Amino acid sequence: MGKEEKSVIEPTREENYPEWYQEVIKASDMAELSPVRGCMVIKPWGYALWENISRILDDMFKATGVKNAYFPLFIPISFLEKEAEHVEGFAKECAVVTHHKLEQDANGHLVPAGKLAEPLIVRPTSETIIGDSFAKWIKSYRDLPMLINQWANVVRWEMRTRIFLRTSEFLWQEGHTVHATREEALDRTRMMLAVYRKMAEEYLAVPVITGEKTDSEKFPGAETTTCIEAMMQDCKALQAGTSHFLGQNFAKASGIKFQSEKETEEYGWTTSWGVSTRLIGGLIMTHGDDNGVVLPPRVASAHAVLLPIIRKEADRQMVMDYTRDLAARLREIRYVGYPLRVEIDDRDIGGARNWEWIKKGIPLRVEIGPKDIASDSVFVGRRDKDPRDKSAIKKDAFVHQITGILDDMQTALFQKALAFRRKHTRPIDDKTLFDAFFTPENPDRPEIHGGFALSHWCGDGACERQIKDRLNVTIRCIPDGRENEDGRCIECGKPSHGRVVFAKAY
Amino acid sequence: MGKEEKSVIEPTREENYPEWYQEVIKASDMAELSPVRGCMVIKPWGYALWENISRILDDMFKATGVKNAYFPLFIPISFLEKEAEHVEGFAKECAVVTHHKLEQDANGHLVPAGKLAEPLIVRPTSETIIGDSFAKWIKSYRDLPMLINQWANVVRWEMRTRIFLRTSEFLWQEGHTVHATREEALDRTRMMLAVYRKMAEEYLAVPVITGEKTDSEKFPGAETTTCIEAMMQDCKALQAGTSHFLGQNFAKASGIKFQSEKETEEYGWTTSWGVSTRLIGGLIMTHGDDNGVVLPPRVASAHAVLLPIIRKEADRQMVMDYTRDLAARLREIRYVGYPLRVEIDDRDIGGARNWEWIKKGIPLRVEIGPKDIASDSVFVGRRDKDPRDKSAIKKDAFVHQITGILDDMQTALFQKALAFRRKHTRPIDDKTLFDAFFTPENPDRPEIHGGFALSHWCGDGACERQIKDRLNVTIRCIPDGRENEDGRCIECGKPSHGRVVFAKAY
């Protein structure tokens, strides 16, 4: 049986989606779990994706007036304790530093020594440590708004880890802002959510629903948490980014005060917002297929790989010169603000070479052999098409059209993901149907298996809890722009005025 | 007494250099110490400098084939123990994570809970954790060279901290490579040292001496450590970057083996190399003056600030339009590969505005008032000139000449620093003179006070130790390209074949 007939990734998505996810990452060489519990190693092909994502986000943040800074990795326990809900949320899963050196014990083993007077935790998020700086920096309304972002690693001690999606250490950005008024802080919360939506939809080609979390799902210490929620190919939701309106909670906890224009002393209004390497997991689960990862062109680790085909040693020089010349021409082209990223792979490993790049998800594979050169053509395969579906194109035409081809692929990926989400999103008003929708492999209703249920909810946390206990389904968000519509809570039947998004989630 | 007559930074460099350093950083608003012992907060004006430095370095690394990746923050103690010298070097000053959560004790205080079976240390450097990955990734000579870099935070528990120069947490890059042969690894060690030299001299305008460390000063576990050494304005040396040839020490410790072309199993040859936020401290101490920081244009946080002068409200619109138009034109210009970074400061705070930018070290201050606009001119001050020395220049000419002006300033800063180093570097062959050279405020020889002494050394660590104990002077490096010259060790008088660089150091 040829490679064309079986899938490259085993198991397939349909056979076992969680295992497919592990295998597709392994096959793409993007990352792996490390020997340190719950921590990952992000390999070059995965890290390049993060570099591209963070560069684009960074440009977008700066365009809104945000500046980058850097704050300590460690947070004294006393800081964490300042905000009651916050400590509640993070104390259960944080790395605690208790000593500042190692010494040999009687058996010659290294053991912790130099006990700290106050233990430090490795930041799980930085509201409290950044708040301490803000309290010192801000004196007057003239110092506002304060718009700061940090690119950093954070640690949350997770018991069940899954690469990119839930790891003890992950990379992220966390924005922290202070404003003179509630309205301005709310506007900033929404402005950054819009940036995340743009990033997800226009760059990662991942359609998202924006909305507000219910009380039970919001950030510990926030007044409101807004989010972007995406649907993965197993119909589960992934929270891909959050933007929090913190009210005056953290300002009061950290003493962030300012003198207003009217010379009164006021507490600031703060926000925080973050996305992480989790975005990479979301991208893989949205676009990946049974042949491997599929990278959206606008953030792809590389855009094209040139594959010189050299069957006779006599051809080598000519083929390589042609290949290098094409690479140089392509690298002069800018795409989404940066030069095209072009790889040359001249390894002599047969068909494995082509499949390796398919598994890595590179948007374009460009074969260059003596025959192609004779007609001044290249032979191009697109990652979003069947692996056998390749076509000859004149070299000059390819150079002129490449950004158009990439954009075309970008759009196709987004549209496909959007169609998938639409197919698996439905209003449900009947409790039996609701339960059936979320019951795996329901033999009675195979056509309605999982996804986003748009159902009425009365607003009571008790109903939310019961649904979660029974089905492991949560309210992903109260979606933005939902219509006022009278209905009855899917759980208790009491009156409701609008639908929320229910789903199983990562 | 007007501002022109006294210095802005007090004390001056001459009065108290270490205090000047603290004050100049405070005045520039680049960074501050945090409430977490030994950790710093890098503020936007300081972080922008680090962004520029790291972007340029990153481009240079990638041009040599290096790819970025990311490895865990935590290192199990057992990994650290694999290399004996290495553990010796870092066990004395590392943050140790012993628990993974916090719980309330009987008094309601949060205390560490969930004790780890094996304590983890926060990486002080990553040879051992990256070595573990390399051992898995590398199987054959075809996998070599392995060229990896990581941008990361590291922690070394310092007892005496000094902002940017020596902090418990700092930001850096650490490159780690594996090669099939000793020669290739040595070449890579030198190639990266050359990158650091280029960074220091061509971008930071900091002249450096390259060379090799003596055994007592080399990296724990390295076979040889090469370095770049700069001279600060107090004549002390700053080690600004290191590139280590690790031989097979870490390959043996981590089991990095490969099958050679001859099908034998061999250990790899590894290198590691790093520079950190310490570079910022070096830059400040090299170029700063008694009015504040002086930023070299090629890495400056911003290149120019436009200062609209509005004395009558009726002029506001016209002056601001002119200013914004100029900013837009300047931002279209590329300098060292990136768009010019231009600030507009329209605060109405009088002369303080100008002085604030002088203290921050921005290369160009551009005043724009109604009179200047009438003659289509701007009024430009250069940070490397006297603050009162400003000159009118036609706006179009300024736009056309700005990159030339910046380059001119860049060169002037480098030349000034080089002249300073030359002035304070001298061959010394007499032990009495040597001791006098390094004795502060020597009343007998005021003209020879500190700097780099080029003196003979027999190669014996005992002589090195005696000099260090007596004068707190160390061998900064055995300089590259030193001439073979017969002489006598400055300490013991035994034969020597060349000079080394002696200095007090940070």
Interface residues (C-beta under 8 A of the other chain):
Chain A: S34 P35 V36 C39 M40 V41 I42 K43 P44 Y47 A48 W50 E51 K67 N68 A69 Y70 F71 P72 L73 F74 I75 P76 I77 F79 L80 E81 V87 A91 K92 E93 C94 A95 V96 V97 T98 H99 H100 K101 L102 E103 L110 V111 P112 G114 P119 L120 I121 V122 I129 D132 S133 I148 A152 N153 V155 W157 E169 L171
Chain B: S34 P35 V36 C39 M40 V41 I42 K43 P44 Y47 A48 W50 E51 K67 N68 A69 Y70 F71 P72 L73 F74 I75 P76 I77 F79 L80 E81 V87 A91 K92 E93 C94 A95 V96 V97 T98 H99 H100 K101 L102 E103 L110 V111 P112 G114 P119 L120 I121 V122 I129 D132 S133 I148 A152 N153 V155 W157 E169 L171
